[in-house]
Amino acid sequence: MSSPFAGVWVVFRRELSTVRRTPGYAVLAVGLLAVLGGLVAVGGGGATGFVPAVVDLLLPTEVLVPLLAVVLGYRALFADVESGELDVIRTYPVSAVGYVLGVLLARVVALVALVGGPFALVGAYVWLTAAPDTGIFATHSGVDSPVIFVRFIALVVPFGAAYLSLSAAVSTIATSRRSAFALGLLALLGGVLGGDLAVLRSLAAGASPGGIAESIALSPNGAFRGLVFEHVIGVAFAPEGGFVDTGRAVASLVGWSVLGIVAAVAAVAFGPRVGVAIERLRGSVRR
């Protein structure tokens, strides 16, 4: 009996090769670098330090990283369905788990390169241009260091991976490129706006503000934002923390990623059976 992880390496190399042959992704990375660099330069964070730079970049990051992740993921699995290659892949000893993991791992590697690269270059720019004697950190010696920005990048990657996984999962139910794009956009808007709108609605309904720290971590954006405030920005301005429960926020990001993987595996494994069942049902109704 073959392992459920059989074929992961083969699919991973194949998918990574596909990503390398897509020049549009490199263009997106260059565009991301231009936007991030422009924001840091205009906002003044680059001349002040790493923490001010993170403050300048936090809100744009919550939109740009999910957007790039969705672009990477919304056709990751649908492309094989559309071209018919998934039917060919099923004839090989590759399990649904191995296929989905191979595709998503390759896309995560691409995400690390396309997102982590621009952020790392921006961090290098801040390192070279920031004034060492800013008033903000006069009483916080050693707080504003490259380690702070490395923490920020380390949080950006799992944040993007959650959207990558979810967009790849929803693409499995698409019937065309247009519907795949629409579903990916829906996942993007739901993640970026859904959590905050739910919190605002609960507050309007009379919920206690003290529960925000717990409920905000349930969405990918809320979890990411809370972790940044807790472990990056808060290091300089509020060392006592308390912005978000770290375990809950990390579990939220991991949970959304796992949810996307499980949904994608289920769609790949049982999609043909569901399709056959639907056709049979349609046939019986016509009779």
Secondary structure, DSSP 8 states (H G I E B T S, - for coil): ---TTTTHHHHHHHHHHHHHT-HHHHHHHHHHHHHHHHHHHHHSGGGT-HHHHHHHHHHHHHHHHHHHHHHHHTTTTHHHHHHTHHHHHTTSS--HHHHHHHHHHHHHHHHIIIIIHHHHHHHHHHHHHS-TT-GGGTTSTTTSSHHHHHHHHHHHHHHHHHHHHHHHHHHTT-SSHHHHHHHHHHHHHHHHHHHHHHHHHHHHTT--GGGHHHHGGGSHHHHHHHHHIIIIIHHHH-TT--SS-HHHHHHHHHHHHHHHHHHHHHHHHHHHHHHHHHHHHHHHHH-
